[in-house]
Amino acid sequence: MAEPLIPIIQKAFEFNVALYGYINKFPRAHKALLGREILRLALDLVVRLVTAN
């Protein structure tokens, strides 16, 4: 049976999901570069939290 996620990991994952919605509202000029970088950093946060656990 899988262990439940630690609350900080769950919140970080929910933050990632929310970011997708916000980035879709970015202007086209910023969506590609800035949006991709923000999503990469947010996903890196989740990966590092899971690794630290």
PQR file of N, CA, C, O and H, with PARSE charges and radii, in Angstrom:
ATOM      1  N   MET A   1       0.839  -1.178   0.000 -0.4000 1.5000
ATOM      2  CA  MET A   1       0.000   0.000   0.000 -0.0000 2.0000
ATOM      3  C   MET A   1       0.886   1.244   0.000  0.5500 1.7000
ATOM      4  O   MET A   1       1.878   1.316   0.724 -0.5500 1.4000
ATOM      5  N   ALA A   2       0.518   2.197  -0.805 -0.4000 1.5000
ATOM      6  CA  ALA A   2       1.316   3.417  -0.921 -0.0000 2.0000
ATOM      7  C   ALA A   2       1.122   4.305   0.308  0.5500 1.7000
ATOM      8  O   ALA A   2       0.020   4.423   0.843 -0.5500 1.4000
ATOM      9  H   ALA A   2      -0.289   2.138  -1.394  0.4000 1.0000
ATOM     10  N   GLU A   3       2.206   4.915   0.733 -0.4000 1.5000
ATOM     11  CA  GLU A   3       2.140   5.840   1.853 -0.0000 2.0000
ATOM     12  C   GLU A   3       1.495   7.148   1.403  0.5500 1.7000
ATOM     13  O   GLU A   3       1.684   7.561   0.259 -0.5500 1.4000
ATOM     14  H   GLU A   3       3.101   4.819   0.298  0.4000 1.0000
ATOM     15  N   PRO A   4       0.737   7.806   2.280 -0.5600 1.5000
ATOM     16  CA  PRO A   4       0.207   9.120   1.906  0.2800 2.0000
ATOM     17  C   PRO A   4       1.351  10.128   1.799  0.5500 1.7000
ATOM     18  O   PRO A   4       2.366  10.011   2.486 -0.5500 1.4000
ATOM     19  N   LEU A   5       1.171  11.102   0.941 -0.4000 1.5000
ATOM     20  CA  LEU A   5       2.204  12.110   0.746 -0.0000 2.0000
ATOM     21  C   LEU A   5       2.296  13.022   1.960  0.5500 1.7000
ATOM     22  O   LEU A   5       1.299  13.296   2.627 -0.5500 1.4000
ATOM     23  H   LEU A   5       0.346  11.197   0.383  0.4000 1.0000
ATOM     24  N   ILE A   6       3.505  13.485   2.232 -0.4000 1.5000
ATOM     25  CA  ILE A   6       3.690  14.461   3.293 -0.0000 2.0000
ATOM     26  C   ILE A   6       2.952  15.733   2.851  0.5500 1.7000
ATOM     27  O   ILE A   6       2.915  16.031   1.657 -0.5500 1.4000
ATOM     28  H   ILE A   6       4.316  13.263   1.690  0.4000 1.0000
ATOM     29  N   PRO A   7       2.371  16.478   3.780 -0.5600 1.5000
ATOM     30  CA  PRO A   7       1.589  17.662   3.396  0.2800 2.0000
ATOM     31  C   PRO A   7       2.358  18.667   2.521  0.5500 1.7000
ATOM     32  O   PRO A   7       1.771  19.260   1.616 -0.5500 1.4000
ATOM     33  N   ILE A   8       3.654  18.866   2.775 -0.4000 1.5000
ATOM     34  CA  ILE A   8       4.397  19.844   1.964 -0.0000 2.0000
ATOM     35  C   ILE A   8       4.527  19.369   0.520  0.5500 1.7000
ATOM     36  O   ILE A   8       4.505  20.182  -0.405 -0.5500 1.4000
ATOM     37  H   ILE A   8       4.131  18.384   3.510  0.4000 1.0000
ATOM     38  N   ILE A   9       4.660  18.072   0.324 -0.4000 1.5000
ATOM     39  CA  ILE A   9       4.753  17.538  -1.036 -0.0000 2.0000
ATOM     40  C   ILE A   9       3.409  17.662  -1.733  0.5500 1.7000
ATOM     41  O   ILE A   9       3.345  18.011  -2.912 -0.5500 1.4000
ATOM     42  H   ILE A   9       4.678  17.412   1.075  0.4000 1.0000
ATOM     43  N   GLN A  10       2.338  17.378  -1.005 -0.4000 1.5000
ATOM     44  CA  GLN A  10       1.000  17.522  -1.569 -0.0000 2.0000
ATOM     45  C   GLN A  10       0.731  18.967  -1.971  0.5500 1.7000
ATOM     46  O   GLN A  10       0.188  19.221  -3.046 -0.5500 1.4000
ATOM     47  H   GLN A  10       2.390  17.095  -0.048  0.4000 1.0000
ATOM     48  N   LYS A  11       1.107  19.912  -1.115 -0.4000 1.5000
ATOM     49  CA  LYS A  11       0.901  21.336  -1.426 -0.0000 2.0000
ATOM     50  C   LYS A  11       1.742  21.764  -2.631  0.5500 1.7000
ATOM     51  O   LYS A  11       1.277  22.533  -3.472 -0.5500 1.4000
ATOM     52  H   LYS A  11       1.548  19.706  -0.242  0.4000 1.0000
ATOM     53  N   ALA A  12       2.974  21.269  -2.714 -0.4000 1.5000
ATOM     54  CA  ALA A  12       3.828  21.605  -3.847 -0.0000 2.0000
ATOM     55  C   ALA A  12       3.242  21.052  -5.146  0.5500 1.7000
ATOM     56  O   ALA A  12       3.304  21.710  -6.185 -0.5500 1.4000
ATOM     57  H   ALA A  12       3.352  20.645  -2.030  0.4000 1.0000
ATOM     58  N   PHE A  13       2.676  19.848  -5.089 -0.4000 1.5000
ATOM     59  CA  PHE A  13       2.047  19.261  -6.267 -0.0000 2.0000
ATOM     60  C   PHE A  13       0.820  20.076  -6.682  0.5500 1.7000
ATOM     61  O   PHE A  13       0.620  20.352  -7.865 -0.5500 1.4000
ATOM     62  H   PHE A  13       2.626  19.314  -4.245  0.4000 1.0000
ATOM     63  N   GLU A  14       0.006  20.458  -5.700 -0.4000 1.5000
ATOM     64  CA  GLU A  14      -1.174  21.283  -5.996 -0.0000 2.0000
ATOM     65  C   GLU A  14      -0.769  22.637  -6.573  0.5500 1.7000
ATOM     66  O   GLU A  14      -1.459  23.182  -7.434 -0.5500 1.4000
ATOM     67  H   GLU A  14       0.168  20.234  -4.739  0.4000 1.0000
ATOM     68  N   PHE A  15       0.353  23.178  -6.094 -0.4000 1.5000
ATOM     69  CA  PHE A  15       0.895  24.429  -6.629 -0.0000 2.0000
ATOM     70  C   PHE A  15       1.257  24.262  -8.104  0.5500 1.7000
ATOM     71  O   PHE A  15       0.985  25.144  -8.919 -0.5500 1.4000
ATOM     72  H   PHE A  15       0.913  22.735  -5.394  0.4000 1.0000
ATOM     73  N   ASN A  16       1.867  23.134  -8.440 -0.4000 1.5000
ATOM     74  CA  ASN A  16       2.210  22.851  -9.836 -0.0000 2.0000
ATOM     75  C   ASN A  16       0.965  22.798 -10.710  0.5500 1.7000
ATOM     76  O   ASN A  16       0.941  23.363 -11.803 -0.5500 1.4000
ATOM     77  H   ASN A  16       2.087  22.418  -7.777  0.4000 1.0000
ATOM     78  N   VAL A  17      -0.052  22.129 -10.233 -0.4000 1.5000
ATOM     79  CA  VAL A  17      -1.301  22.028 -10.989 -0.0000 2.0000
ATOM     80  C   VAL A  17      -1.904  23.413 -11.204  0.5500 1.7000
ATOM     81  O   VAL A  17      -2.362  23.728 -12.303 -0.5500 1.4000
ATOM     82  H   VAL A  17      -0.032  21.670  -9.344  0.4000 1.0000
ATOM     83  N   ALA A  18      -1.905  24.234 -10.168 -0.4000 1.5000
ATOM     84  CA  ALA A  18      -2.455  25.587 -10.284 -0.0000 2.0000
ATOM     85  C   ALA A  18      -1.647  26.440 -11.249  0.5500 1.7000
ATOM     86  O   ALA A  18      -2.204  27.273 -11.964 -0.5500 1.4000
ATOM     87  H   ALA A  18      -1.533  23.977  -9.275  0.4000 1.0000
ATOM     88  N   LEU A  19      -0.332  26.231 -11.269 -0.4000 1.5000
ATOM     89  CA  LEU A  19       0.517  27.024 -12.165 -0.0000 2.0000
ATOM     90  C   LEU A  19       0.153  26.826 -13.629  0.5500 1.7000
ATOM     91  O   LEU A  19       0.211  27.770 -14.417 -0.5500 1.4000
ATOM     92  H   LEU A  19       0.120  25.554 -10.688  0.4000 1.0000
ATOM     93  N   TYR A  20      -0.220  25.605 -13.998 -0.4000 1.5000
ATOM     94  CA  TYR A  20      -0.604  25.353 -15.387 -0.0000 2.0000
ATOM     95  C   TYR A  20      -1.754  26.269 -15.801  0.5500 1.7000
ATOM     96  O   TYR A  20      -1.755  26.807 -16.908 -0.5500 1.4000
ATOM     97  H   TYR A  20      -0.267  24.838 -13.358  0.4000 1.0000
ATOM     98  N   GLY A  21      -2.718  26.443 -14.925 -0.4000 1.5000
ATOM     99  CA  GLY A  21      -3.845  27.331 -15.229 -0.0000 2.0000
ATOM    100  C   GLY A  21      -3.427  28.781 -15.343  0.5500 1.7000
ATOM    101  O   GLY A  21      -3.890  29.498 -16.230 -0.5500 1.4000
ATOM    102  H   GLY A  21      -2.717  26.006 -14.026  0.4000 1.0000
ATOM    103  N   TYR A  22      -2.554  29.218 -14.448 -0.4000 1.5000
ATOM    104  CA  TYR A  22      -2.099  30.602 -14.484 -0.0000 2.0000
ATOM    105  C   TYR A  22      -1.248  30.886 -15.715  0.5500 1.7000
ATOM    106  O   TYR A  22      -1.368  31.946 -16.330 -0.5500 1.4000
ATOM    107  H   TYR A  22      -2.178  28.637 -13.727  0.4000 1.0000
ATOM    108  N   ILE A  23      -0.397  29.946 -16.068 -0.4000 1.5000
ATOM    109  CA  ILE A  23       0.510  30.162 -17.198 -0.0000 2.0000
ATOM    110  C   ILE A  23      -0.256  30.181 -18.512  0.5500 1.7000
ATOM    111  O   ILE A  23       0.160  30.850 -19.458 -0.5500 1.4000
ATOM    112  H   ILE A  23      -0.300  29.085 -15.569  0.4000 1.0000
ATOM    113  N   ASN A  24      -1.369  29.458 -18.586 -0.4000 1.5000
ATOM    114  CA  ASN A  24      -2.190  29.517 -19.796 -0.0000 2.0000
ATOM    115  C   ASN A  24      -2.774  30.901 -20.023  0.5500 1.7000
ATOM    116  O   ASN A  24      -3.167  31.228 -21.142 -0.5500 1.4000
ATOM    117  H   ASN A  24      -1.707  28.914 -17.818  0.4000 1.0000
ATOM    118  N   LYS A  25      -2.837  31.720 -18.974 -0.4000 1.5000
ATOM    119  CA  LYS A  25      -3.361  33.080 -19.097 -0.0000 2.0000
ATOM    120  C   LYS A  25      -2.270  34.107 -19.387  0.5500 1.7000
ATOM    121  O   LYS A  25      -2.566  35.287 -19.575 -0.5500 1.4000
ATOM    122  H   LYS A  25      -2.517  31.454 -18.065  0.4000 1.0000
ATOM    123  N   PHE A  26      -1.006  33.667 -19.424 -0.4000 1.5000
ATOM    124  CA  PHE A  26       0.098  34.573 -19.752 -0.0000 2.0000
ATOM    125  C   PHE A  26      -0.052  35.064 -21.188  0.5500 1.7000
ATOM    126  O   PHE A  26      -0.624  34.368 -22.027 -0.5500 1.4000
ATOM    127  H   PHE A  26      -0.765  32.709 -19.270  0.4000 1.0000
ATOM    128  N   PRO A  27       0.457  36.258 -21.474 -0.5600 1.5000
ATOM    129  CA  PRO A  27       0.494  36.702 -22.870  0.2800 2.0000
ATOM    130  C   PRO A  27       1.371  35.747 -23.698  0.5500 1.7000
ATOM    131  O   PRO A  27       2.315  35.146 -23.185 -0.5500 1.4000
ATOM    132  N   ARG A  28       1.045  35.628 -24.946 -0.4000 1.5000
ATOM    133  CA  ARG A  28       1.745  34.684 -25.816 -0.0000 2.0000
ATOM    134  C   ARG A  28       3.257  34.902 -25.820  0.5500 1.7000
ATOM    135  O   ARG A  28       4.021  33.940 -25.889 -0.5500 1.4000
ATOM    136  H   ARG A  28       0.278  36.116 -25.363  0.4000 1.0000
ATOM    137  N   ALA A  29       3.682  36.139 -25.750 -0.4000 1.5000
ATOM    138  CA  ALA A  29       5.114  36.448 -25.795 -0.0000 2.0000
ATOM    139  C   ALA A  29       5.856  35.901 -24.580  0.5500 1.7000
ATOM    140  O   ALA A  29       7.043  35.589 -24.674 -0.5500 1.4000
ATOM    141  H   ALA A  29       3.061  36.921 -25.694  0.4000 1.0000
ATOM    142  N   HIS A  30       5.181  35.781 -23.448 -0.4000 1.5000
ATOM    143  CA  HIS A  30       5.840  35.323 -22.226 -0.0000 2.0000
ATOM    144  C   HIS A  30       5.578  33.854 -21.915  0.5500 1.7000
ATOM    145  O   HIS A  30       6.306  33.237 -21.138 -0.5500 1.4000
ATOM    146  H   HIS A  30       4.217  36.035 -23.371  0.4000 1.0000
ATOM    147  N   LYS A  31       4.544  33.303 -22.521 -0.4000 1.5000
ATOM    148  CA  LYS A  31       4.135  31.942 -22.180 -0.0000 2.0000
ATOM    149  C   LYS A  31       5.226  30.925 -22.485  0.5500 1.7000
ATOM    150  O   LYS A  31       5.469  30.025 -21.681 -0.5500 1.4000
ATOM    151  H   LYS A  31       3.952  33.804 -23.152  0.4000 1.0000
ATOM    152  N   ALA A  32       5.875  31.050 -23.610 -0.4000 1.5000
ATOM    153  CA  ALA A  32       6.844  30.033 -24.013 -0.0000 2.0000
ATOM    154  C   ALA A  32       8.069  30.018 -23.103  0.5500 1.7000
ATOM    155  O   ALA A  32       8.388  28.988 -22.509 -0.5500 1.4000
ATOM    156  H   ALA A  32       5.677  31.781 -24.263  0.4000 1.0000
ATOM    157  N   LEU A  33       8.736  31.120 -22.994 -0.4000 1.5000
ATOM    158  CA  LEU A  33       9.993  31.141 -22.236 -0.0000 2.0000
ATOM    159  C   LEU A  33       9.768  31.225 -20.731  0.5500 1.7000
ATOM    160  O   LEU A  33      10.265  30.386 -19.980 -0.5500 1.4000
ATOM    161  H   LEU A  33       8.477  31.957 -23.477  0.4000 1.0000
ATOM    162  N   LEU A  34       9.032  32.221 -20.295 -0.4000 1.5000
ATOM    163  CA  LEU A  34       8.826  32.428 -18.862 -0.0000 2.0000
ATOM    164  C   LEU A  34       7.975  31.307 -18.257  0.5500 1.7000
ATOM    165  O   LEU A  34       8.286  30.802 -17.179 -0.5500 1.4000
ATOM    166  H   LEU A  34       8.629  32.903 -20.905  0.4000 1.0000
ATOM    167  N   GLY A  35       6.919  30.927 -18.945 -0.4000 1.5000
ATOM    168  CA  GLY A  35       6.057  29.859 -18.452 -0.0000 2.0000
ATOM    169  C   GLY A  35       6.786  28.539 -18.317  0.5500 1.7000
ATOM    170  O   GLY A  35       6.621  27.832 -17.322 -0.5500 1.4000
ATOM    171  H   GLY A  35       6.667  31.338 -19.821  0.4000 1.0000
ATOM    172  N   ARG A  36       7.591  28.202 -19.314 -0.4000 1.5000
ATOM    173  CA  ARG A  36       8.349  26.943 -19.269 -0.0000 2.0000
ATOM    174  C   ARG A  36       9.336  26.946 -18.110  0.5500 1.7000
ATOM    175  O   ARG A  36       9.496  25.931 -17.432 -0.5500 1.4000
ATOM    176  H   ARG A  36       7.724  28.776 -20.122  0.4000 1.0000
ATOM    177  N   GLU A  37       9.993  28.067 -17.876 -0.4000 1.5000
ATOM    178  CA  GLU A  37      10.976  28.151 -16.795 -0.0000 2.0000
ATOM    179  C   GLU A  37      10.301  28.051 -15.424  0.5500 1.7000
ATOM    180  O   GLU A  37      10.813  27.376 -14.530 -0.5500 1.4000
ATOM    181  H   GLU A  37       9.862  28.891 -18.427  0.4000 1.0000
ATOM    182  N   ILE A  38       9.174  28.708 -15.257 -0.4000 1.5000
ATOM    183  CA  ILE A  38       8.443  28.627 -13.990 -0.0000 2.0000
ATOM    184  C   ILE A  38       7.995  27.195 -13.726  0.5500 1.7000
ATOM    185  O   ILE A  38       8.145  26.691 -12.613 -0.5500 1.4000
ATOM    186  H   ILE A  38       8.758  29.255 -15.983  0.4000 1.0000
ATOM    187  N   LEU A  39       7.447  26.542 -14.743 -0.4000 1.5000
ATOM    188  CA  LEU A  39       7.005  25.160 -14.572 -0.0000 2.0000
ATOM    189  C   LEU A  39       8.178  24.228 -14.279  0.5500 1.7000
ATOM    190  O   LEU A  39       8.046  23.303 -13.476 -0.5500 1.4000
ATOM    191  H   LEU A  39       7.325  26.952 -15.647  0.4000 1.0000
ATOM    192  N   ARG A  40       9.307  24.457 -14.910 -0.4000 1.5000
ATOM    193  CA  ARG A  40      10.483  23.622 -14.672 -0.0000 2.0000
ATOM    194  C   ARG A  40      10.950  23.755 -13.229  0.5500 1.7000
ATOM    195  O   ARG A  40      11.268  22.756 -12.583 -0.5500 1.4000
ATOM    196  H   ARG A  40       9.415  25.208 -15.562  0.4000 1.0000
ATOM    197  N   LEU A  41      10.993  24.978 -12.723 -0.4000 1.5000
ATOM    198  CA  LEU A  41      11.425  25.198 -11.344 -0.0000 2.0000
ATOM    199  C   LEU A  41      10.433  24.617 -10.337  0.5500 1.7000
ATOM    200  O   LEU A  41      10.835  24.054  -9.319 -0.5500 1.4000
ATOM    201  H   LEU A  41      10.735  25.789 -13.248  0.4000 1.0000
ATOM    202  N   ALA A  42       9.150  24.754 -10.621 -0.4000 1.5000
ATOM    203  CA  ALA A  42       8.139  24.214  -9.713 -0.0000 2.0000
ATOM    204  C   ALA A  42       8.188  22.687  -9.682  0.5500 1.7000
ATOM    205  O   ALA A  42       8.041  22.083  -8.619 -0.5500 1.4000
ATOM    206  H   ALA A  42       8.824  25.212 -11.448  0.4000 1.0000
ATOM    207  N   LEU A  43       8.393  22.067 -10.831 -0.4000 1.5000
ATOM    208  CA  LEU A  43       8.514  20.618 -10.872 -0.0000 2.0000
ATOM    209  C   LEU A  43       9.789  20.162 -10.180  0.5500 1.7000
ATOM    210  O   LEU A  43       9.803  19.125  -9.517 -0.5500 1.4000
ATOM    211  H   LEU A  43       8.512  22.558 -11.694  0.4000 1.0000
ATOM    212  N   ASP A  44      10.845  20.925 -10.331 -0.4000 1.5000
ATOM    213  CA  ASP A  44      12.106  20.611  -9.652 -0.0000 2.0000
ATOM    214  C   ASP A  44      11.921  20.648  -8.137  0.5500 1.7000
ATOM    215  O   ASP A  44      12.514  19.843  -7.419 -0.5500 1.4000
ATOM    216  H   ASP A  44      10.834  21.767 -10.870  0.4000 1.0000
ATOM    217  N   LEU A  45      11.105  21.574  -7.652 -0.4000 1.5000
ATOM    218  CA  LEU A  45      10.807  21.655  -6.222 -0.0000 2.0000
ATOM    219  C   LEU A  45      10.168  20.359  -5.740  0.5500 1.7000
ATOM    220  O   LEU A  45      10.569  19.815  -4.711 -0.5500 1.4000
ATOM    221  H   LEU A  45      10.623  22.228  -8.235  0.4000 1.0000
ATOM    222  N   VAL A  46       9.174  19.859  -6.477 -0.4000 1.5000
ATOM    223  CA  VAL A  46       8.492  18.620  -6.081 -0.0000 2.0000
ATOM    224  C   VAL A  46       9.479  17.455  -6.087  0.5500 1.7000
ATOM    225  O   VAL A  46       9.488  16.639  -5.165 -0.5500 1.4000
ATOM    226  H   VAL A  46       8.848  20.301  -7.313  0.4000 1.0000
ATOM    227  N   VAL A  47      10.299  17.382  -7.114 -0.4000 1.5000
ATOM    228  CA  VAL A  47      11.269  16.277  -7.211 -0.0000 2.0000
ATOM    229  C   VAL A  47      12.238  16.328  -6.040  0.5500 1.7000
ATOM    230  O   VAL A  47      12.552  15.292  -5.455 -0.5500 1.4000
ATOM    231  H   VAL A  47      10.291  18.044  -7.863  0.4000 1.0000
ATOM    232  N   ARG A  48      12.710  17.500  -5.694 -0.4000 1.5000
ATOM    233  CA  ARG A  48      13.655  17.623  -4.574 -0.0000 2.0000
ATOM    234  C   ARG A  48      12.992  17.288  -3.230  0.5500 1.7000
ATOM    235  O   ARG A  48      13.627  16.701  -2.354 -0.5500 1.4000
ATOM    236  H   ARG A  48      12.455  18.342  -6.169  0.4000 1.0000
ATOM    237  N   LEU A  49      11.732  17.658  -3.071 -0.4000 1.5000
ATOM    238  CA  LEU A  49      11.030  17.322  -1.831 -0.0000 2.0000
ATOM    239  C   LEU A  49      10.842  15.805  -1.707  0.5500 1.7000
ATOM    240  O   LEU A  49      11.021  15.236  -0.631 -0.5500 1.4000
ATOM    241  H   LEU A  49      11.216  18.135  -3.783  0.4000 1.0000
ATOM    242  N   VAL A  50      10.483  15.167  -2.807 -0.4000 1.5000
ATOM    243  CA  VAL A  50      10.311  13.709  -2.784 -0.0000 2.0000
ATOM    244  C   VAL A  50      11.644  13.033  -2.521  0.5500 1.7000
ATOM    245  O   VAL A  50      11.705  12.063  -1.765 -0.5500 1.4000
ATOM    246  H   VAL A  50      10.337  15.630  -3.682  0.4000 1.0000
ATOM    247  N   THR A  51      12.711  13.525  -3.130 -0.4000 1.5000
ATOM    248  CA  THR A  51      14.041  12.948  -2.915 -0.0000 2.0000
ATOM    249  C   THR A  51      14.474  13.129  -1.465  0.5500 1.7000
ATOM    250  O   THR A  51      15.060  12.220  -0.877 -0.5500 1.4000
ATOM    251  H   THR A  51      12.661  14.312  -3.744  0.4000 1.0000
ATOM    252  N   ALA A  52      14.195  14.276  -0.890 -0.4000 1.5000
ATOM    253  CA  ALA A  52      14.591  14.544   0.491 -0.0000 2.0000
ATOM    254  C   ALA A  52      13.806  13.676   1.476  0.5500 1.7000
ATOM    255  O   ALA A  52      14.290  13.370   2.565 -0.5500 1.4000
ATOM    256  H   ALA A  52      13.719  15.014  -1.368  0.4000 1.0000
ATOM    257  N   ASN A  53      12.602  13.285   1.087 -0.4000 1.5000
ATOM    258  CA  ASN A  53      11.785  12.463   1.950 -0.0000 2.0000
ATOM    259  C   ASN A  53      12.371  11.079   2.023  0.5500 1.7000
ATOM    260  O   ASN A  53      11.827  10.214   2.709 -0.5500 1.4000
ATOM    261  H   ASN A  53      12.209  13.533   0.202  0.4000 1.0000
TER
END
